[in-house]
Amino acid sequence: MAKITLDDLRHAYVPNPQGPDDYALKQLDISFEDGGAYALLGPSGCGKTTLLNIISGLLTPSHGKVLFDSKDVTGLAPDQRHIAQVFQFPVVYDTMSVYDNLAFPLRNRGVAEADVDRKVREIAAMIDLEDTLENRASGLTADGKQKISLGRGLVRDDVNVIMFDEPLTVIDPHLKWQLRSKLKELHQRVARTMIYVTHDQTEALTFADKVVVMNVGQVVQIGTPVELFETPAHEFVGHFIGSPGMNILDCEVKGGKAFFRGQEVETANAGAVKDGESGPLRLGVRPEFVSLAERGIEAEVVKVSDSGRYQIVETRVGDAPVKLLVNEGVEIPTGRTALSFRADRTRIYRDGWLVASGETR
Ligand SMILES: Nc1ncnc2c1ncn2[C@@H]1O[C@H](COP(=O)(O)OP(=O)(O)OP(=O)(O)O)[C@@H](O)[C@H]1O
């Protein structure tokens, strides 16, 4: 196992990159702590696979270093990095038994047969394949095959990191949650460093202790699921994580006070906004932190839909749409109403980024 550090990393697929737009991965300085469960989360094309390939050694970065503990592995081939990978499509040897599939990486490394047997049985029990060990791998369903891919990583003691690239893509929807919770449980048992790549926020937030959120080749925030929910460091995080995402509303700040459509709004950080700095100012507040009120920001209810767990109320403040969540059973007024934004969860963003207020996150 190892701590993985990406030091001043950048990558461009074009030969002579001229500016930031030419980089598929812009400046990255991140550490993945030894034994941590991480997710790389972001939309298609944000650079997740590029980053994974740089860590595994399939791709050499155009700039910067990859360190495993303090060892520079930037120039090392994948097989020299001791990495296990689980891809979208399970990689199994169909003609072999489940047992031989799991034993393969150990036999390949010349491990004694008694140790192979002990390890294969231990891991098979962990991933619930002990009853199918003698069966041919070809007969397994996709989730069984994906467990083999994972098991081949787990049997090895020399693995620095197990990396998952959208591993649930071909799994039946009703089995996805089972495999997802299995992965989480396994991480807690084996405490190996795991990096899980996905564009699906549910997968990322349920698996990872820390989520690395990426957008257009950049890391916009690294945080626990709670931090990403409660304190998005960038408008993108607020909007991409959550369902529905954070309300992002044009605003003005004058003398440390925030105004939305001419109405004053109490926020956590308007006092930190300096007059005269450039970049558009916006106010971010999640629908969970907006409520109906007797008095407050004047709004108009335009639509109510039921998510099954709560009502999603769509309102307009002037021409700006504002969503809020209201418990089931609460009567929603039609037409004009008033809204209240929870002050400690309402924040100002300048040019996309959270304006630092010095509050503890
Ligand atoms: N081999 C390549 N040659 C040139 N450009 C590439 C290559 N691979 C990826 N890119 C570009 O680099 C950027 C990042 O792509 P990457 O595949 O890493 O993103 P991703 O987040 O993994 O997306 P997805 O979820 O769709 O796989 C994209 O703009 C993509 O078009």
PDBQT file of the ligand as one rigid body, heavy atoms in Angstrom, charges set to zero:
ROOT
HETATM    1  N1  LIG A 401      -6.224   9.829 -26.554  1.00  0.00    +0.000 N 
HETATM    2  C1  LIG A 401      -6.698  11.074 -26.569  1.00  0.00    +0.000 A 
HETATM    3  N2  LIG A 401      -6.307  11.963 -27.506  1.00  0.00    +0.000 NA
HETATM    4  C2  LIG A 401      -6.763  13.239 -27.506  1.00  0.00    +0.000 A 
HETATM    5  N3  LIG A 401      -7.648  13.726 -26.616  1.00  0.00    +0.000 NA
HETATM    6  C3  LIG A 401      -8.091  12.894 -25.661  1.00  0.00    +0.000 A 
HETATM    7  C4  LIG A 401      -7.643  11.523 -25.588  1.00  0.00    +0.000 A 
HETATM    8  N4  LIG A 401      -8.245  10.937 -24.522  1.00  0.00    +0.000 NA
HETATM    9  C5  LIG A 401      -9.028  11.890 -23.953  1.00  0.00    +0.000 A 
HETATM   10  N5  LIG A 401      -8.929  13.058 -24.632  1.00  0.00    +0.000 N 
HETATM   11  C6  LIG A 401      -9.593  14.317 -24.291  1.00  0.00    +0.000 C 
HETATM   12  O1  LIG A 401      -9.190  14.678 -22.971  1.00  0.00    +0.000 OA
HETATM   13  C7  LIG A 401     -10.295  15.182 -22.223  1.00  0.00    +0.000 C 
HETATM   14  C8  LIG A 401     -10.507  14.339 -20.961  1.00  0.00    +0.000 C 
HETATM   15  O2  LIG A 401     -10.929  13.037 -21.369  1.00  0.00    +0.000 OA
HETATM   16  P1  LIG A 401     -11.122  11.819 -20.346  1.00  0.00    +0.000 P 
HETATM   17  O3  LIG A 401     -11.455  10.606 -21.141  1.00  0.00    +0.000 OA
HETATM   18  O4  LIG A 401      -9.952  11.750 -19.428  1.00  0.00    +0.000 OA
HETATM   19  O5  LIG A 401     -12.401  12.311 -19.532  1.00  0.00    +0.000 OA
HETATM   20  P2  LIG A 401     -13.405  11.453 -18.623  1.00  0.00    +0.000 P 
HETATM   21  O6  LIG A 401     -13.789  12.348 -17.525  1.00  0.00    +0.000 OA
HETATM   22  O7  LIG A 401     -12.785  10.159 -18.272  1.00  0.00    +0.000 OA
HETATM   23  O8  LIG A 401     -14.626  11.215 -19.593  1.00  0.00    +0.000 OA
HETATM   24  P3  LIG A 401     -15.564   9.914 -19.722  1.00  0.00    +0.000 P 
HETATM   25  O9  LIG A 401     -16.340   9.836 -18.432  1.00  0.00    +0.000 OA
HETATM   26  O10 LIG A 401     -16.417  10.245 -20.912  1.00  0.00    +0.000 OA
HETATM   27  O11 LIG A 401     -14.648   8.756 -19.938  1.00  0.00    +0.000 OA
HETATM   28  C9  LIG A 401     -11.495  15.192 -23.163  1.00  0.00    +0.000 C 
HETATM   29  O12 LIG A 401     -11.596  16.475 -23.733  1.00  0.00    +0.000 OA
HETATM   30  C10 LIG A 401     -11.114  14.173 -24.225  1.00  0.00    +0.000 C 
HETATM   31  O13 LIG A 401     -11.708  14.490 -25.464  1.00  0.00    +0.000 OA
ENDROOT
TORSDOF 0
